[in-house]
C-alpha cells in the first residue's frame, strides 16, 4: 500500500511490546495489537476473493489523507485525518463506502474494513467525526423517547435542538463528508471524487453507508433519511427508551433506503446483542440480511476490551471475510 513505510513498522513493533503490558489501557492497546496481528492474513484473504487483485495486474491501493480543518477551516475539534482509499483497478464509477468508526475510534490508513472494501472494488472514505460522548452515555438518563433521534440529528447535521451535548454544524458528519469530498475533488480533479457530490451535497444514491457501533447507528440514521446504494451495519444501533429498553421510535419510521439494501451483523456474545437484534427487527431488516457472528475471540485479542470483548472484534477478525463479502456485495455486478 502506498502510504505504509518505516513509521508503520515501528508502530507495529511498539504495539507488540505494548501487548505484554497488562495495564489499565488493555482495551485500547489490546485491540490494536489484535488488528496488527491479523492484518496480513486478512489482506491475503481479501486479495484472493475480490475481482480486483494482484492477478489483474494491480493490487496497490492509493490512500489520501484529508485533514478536516484543511477541508473546512471552521473545524476545531476531532481534527485527525480522514482517509480516502482508492483501488486503481476498479472502475471510476464505483460506489463510495463511507465508513464511520465507533466511539473513540480513530480512522487509519490501514483500516481493515476500508482496505477490504477497496479490494472488493469500491472506494472508501473512513471519516473522522465528533464521536464523544456516545448516545448510550447520554440518552438512558433522558426521559424523552426521542432523545436518540435528536442526538443523531445533531451529530449528523448539526441541527435537531439537542442541548445536552452539541457539536458545531461544521463538525457534524454530513458537513464533514461534504468538505472531504470537495477537498478530494479539488486536489485530485482527475480521480472522479466529484461524482459523489451533486450541487455541493452528498450524492446519496452513489454512497454505501457503513460503520461500527456508534458509527453504524449514524449510518442507519442517515440511510433512513436519504436513499443510499447500500447500508452495512456492524453491531449497532441499539437506541432504546423506557425501563424495558424497547427500541427508540425513530427505528420504526419509514426508510428512504429500501429495506432490501440493508445488511447488518452482531456477535451473539456481545453485551447488547439482544438490544441490537431488537433494533434490527424495528428497522425491518430482512432476516437473511442479518448475520449473527459466533467465533470465539482470537488468541491475540483475548483480554482486550474486557467489558465487552465481542463488540468491536467483528470488524477485525479475518474469519468473517465471507460474511463481510456477503454484506457489502459486489460493486461491479450490483446488489
C-alpha positions, -999 to 999 in steps of 0.1 A, spaced: 0 0 0 14 33 -10 12 50 25 30 24 45 66 29 54 91 26 82 69 46 106 42 19 102 65 -9 110 79 9 140 44 14 153 37 -23 148 67 -32 168 57 -7 195 22 -23 197 37 -58 200 57 -45 230 26 -29 244 8 -62 243 30 -75 271 20 -48 295 -12 -56 314 -22 -21 323 -55 -2 327 -52 6 290 -55 -30 280 -87 -24 259 -72 1 235 -38 -14 232 -50 -50 231 -74 -42 203 -48 -25 182 -25 -55 188 -52 -78 175 -56 -56 144 -19 -55 136 -16 -93 142 -45 -101 118 -38 -75 91 -16 -97 69 -39 -127 69 -69 -105 63 -54 -88 33 -43 -121 19 -78 -134 22 -93 -103 8 -70 -103 -22 -79 -139 -30 -116 -132 -32 -124 -99 -49 -124 -92 -87 -96 -66 -83 -65 -85 -71 -28 -89 -79 -39 -114 -106 -54 -85 -125 -21 -67 -126 -26 -40 -100 -30 -48 -63 -19 -15 -49 -43 9 -31 -40 46 -32 -46 63 1 -53 100 6 -52 117 40 -78 145 44 -72 168 74 -107 181 84 -96 216 93 -79 219 59 -110 208 41 -131 232 62 -114 259 83 -143 260 107 -135 226 121 -117 229 155 -122 195 172 -116 160 161 -91 170 135 -74 136 130 -72 127 93 -99 110 74 -86 85 48 -99 80 13 -89 47 -2 -89 40 -39 -83 8 -59 -68 19 -92 -80 -13 -109 -116 -6 -100 -139 15 -124 -140 52 -116 -178 49 -114 -177 25 -84 -198 34 -54 -181 50 -24 -183 33 10 -184 60 38 -173 42 69 -178 57 104 -157 43 133 -172 37 167 -168 58 198 -131 69 203 -123 51 170 -97 70 150 -96 65 112 -64 48 99 -48 43 65 -47 6 75 -84 4 83 -93 -32 80 -128 -26 66 -116 4 44 -89 -17 28 -112 -47 24 -140 -28 5 -114 -11 -17 -101 -45 -27 -137 -55 -35 -137 -27 -60 -154 1 -40 -138 33 -30 -137 40 7 -137 71 29 -131 64 66 -144 96 82 -134 114 113 -163 128 133 -172 141 168 -177 107 185 -178 115 222 -199 110 241 -220 82 227 -257 80 228 -255 52 253 -238 76 276 -264 104 273 -299 92 264 -305 65 290 -308 93 316 -332 114 294 -369 105 297 -376 119 262 -382 88 240 -369 109 210 -336 116 227 -316 94 204 -332 109 173 -324 144 184 -289 134 194 -283 117 160 -297 147 141 -273 170 160 -243 147 153 -251 141 116 -263 176 106 -256 200 134 -293 206 139 -320 189 159 -324 211 190 -302 188 213 -288 209 241 -272 184 264 -242 178 241 -235 198 209 -211 199 180 -208 229 158 -227 224 125 -194 224 105 -182 194 126 -213 173 120 -210 142 99 -227 154 67 -208 188 65 -175 168 72 -184 144 44 -192 173 20 -160 191 29 -138 160 25 -153 151 -9 -149 188 -21 -113 188 -9 -106 155 -27 -122 168 -59 -102 200 -58 -68 183 -51 -73 153 -73 -96 166 -101 -90 136 -125 -98 109 -99 -135 112 -101 -143 123 -65 -167 149 -77 -192 122 -88 -201 117 -51 -214 153 -48 -244 169 -65 -247 207 -63 -223 206 -34 -243 180 -14 -236 142 -10 -248 122 -40 -266 98 -17 -275 71 -43 -238 67 -51 -229 61 -14 -227 30 7 -231 39 44 -214 17 70 -199 19 104 -192 2 137 -211 8 170 -219 45 172 -208 49 136 -232 22 125 -260 40 143 -252 72 124 -251 53 91 -285 38 99 -299 72 108 -287 88 76 -299 59 54 -333 64 69 -333 99 56 -315 95 23 -318 69 -4 -283 53 -5 -269 25 -25 -265 1 4 -263 1 43 -238 -22 62 -241 -21 100 -217 -36 124 -232 -41 159 -255 -11 161 -278 8 166 -293 -2 199 -312 30 207 -337 23 234 -362 42 256 -380 33 288 -371 10 316 -379 -20 295 -354 -8 269 -377 -10 239 -364 3 205 -365 41 201 -393 55 179 -371 66 150 -362 30 143 -398 22 133 -401 52 109 -402 46 71 -368 45 54 -358 64 23 -334 35 16 -353 3 5 -351 -25 31 -335 -49 6 -304 -27 6 -299 -31 44 -273 -56 58 -262 -60 94 -244 -81 119 -238 -85 156 -219 -111 177 -242 -133 198 -220 -128 228 -216 -91 229 -233 -73 258 -260 -56 238 -268 -85 214 -305 -86 225 -309 -48 221 -292 -48 187 -314 -77 175 -345 -58 186 -333 -27 167 -327 -46 135 -362 -60 138 -376 -25 143 -356 -13 113 -373 -42 94 -340 -55 80 -347 -88 61 -338 -117 83 -315 -132 57 -296 -99 56 -287 -102 93 -255 -121 102 -250 -134 138 -213 -139 143 -202 -167 166 -165 -172 166 -146 -171 199 -120 -143 203 -87 -148 185 -59 -155 210 -42 -122 204 -74 -103 212 -82 -120 245 -80 -96 274 -88 -66 251 -119 -46 259 -126 -68 288 -160 -53 295 -174 -61 260 -147 -81 241 -170 -94 213 -183 -59 202 -155 -45 181 -138 -77 171 -164 -83 143 -146 -57 121 -111 -70 129 -113 -108 127 -104 -122 92 -125 -153 98 -155 -131 90 -143 -122 55 -171 -143 38 -197 -125 58 -182 -91 50 -183 -100 13 -220 -110 16 -228 -78 34 -210 -54 10 -218 -73 -21 -202 -68 -55 -199 -31 -65 -194 -40 -102 -221 -66 -106 -245 -47 -84 -266 -59 -55 
